[in-house]
Amino acid sequence: MTSSSPASISPIAVFKNRNFSLLWTGQLVSTIGTALSSLAASIYIYRLTDSALSVGLMLMATAAPSLLVGLFAGVFVDRYDRRKIMITADILRAVLILLVPVLVPLNVVWLYVIVMLTSAIGQFFDPAHESVLPEVASDDELAAANSLIAISSFGSTAVGFAAAGLIASAANINWAFYADAVTFLVSAVCVYLIRIKPIQAEEETSARVVIKNLRAGVRQLFNTPILRSLFSTQVVVLISF
């Protein structure tokens, strides 16, 4: 009898893994919601201000936290329970998104604030989600799991954008934010049902340790040719986008 190799395992077979199915479902639903509210926020701000510049500032508010928070978020995630981080991030984002229809009519600035906070919280969710995947999928399943996560991410983003356009043209734009809040809550439930071992931090967590790890990460990035090349390419792609 020959043992199964990664190449002989059907990509769909990974869905028999309960933890992966929950992780994938939560990611699929929340990514649809994130794309939905992202485009809805741009449409909303244009309707309120009739300014293309305001739309550009809205997109900046979405992207800026990745630079300001992303570096520190990764170090933080490496030291705390990633499952709790993801659940907390989903619940906080659901609450913030639900505040859009309440606060924005009072002052349009609230939309920028909520979008920035939501994006900043997402910087903690994303690395936690990525670090959990190798633990919920076995070595034989990992290639298929990564592929399915990537495919669903692109596909769900397209669905979210289409849904935002549909809602904006046929209904009250606030329904886009209500729908997004629901997707975050669904994601939180899916993550709650996943069973993984918590991380045991190898050293204390302090500002000094965080800075030390950031420096080590930057050195690794620029001293490794393949990582340096990927980083350079990514910068160009994101600026173009």
Secondary structure, 3 states (H helix, E strand, C coil): CCCCCHHHCCHHHHHHCHHHHHHHHHHHHHHHHHHHHHHHHHHHHHHHHCCHHHHHHHHHHHHHHHHHCHHHHHHHHCCCCHHHHHHHHHHHHHHHHHHHHHHCCCCCHHHHHHHHHHHHHHHHHHHHHHHHHHHHCCHHHHHHHHHHHHHHHHHHHHHHHHHHHHHHHHCCCHHHHHHHHHHHHHHHHHHHCCCCCCCCCCCCCCHHHHHHHHHHHHHHHHHCHHHHHHHHHHHHHHHHC
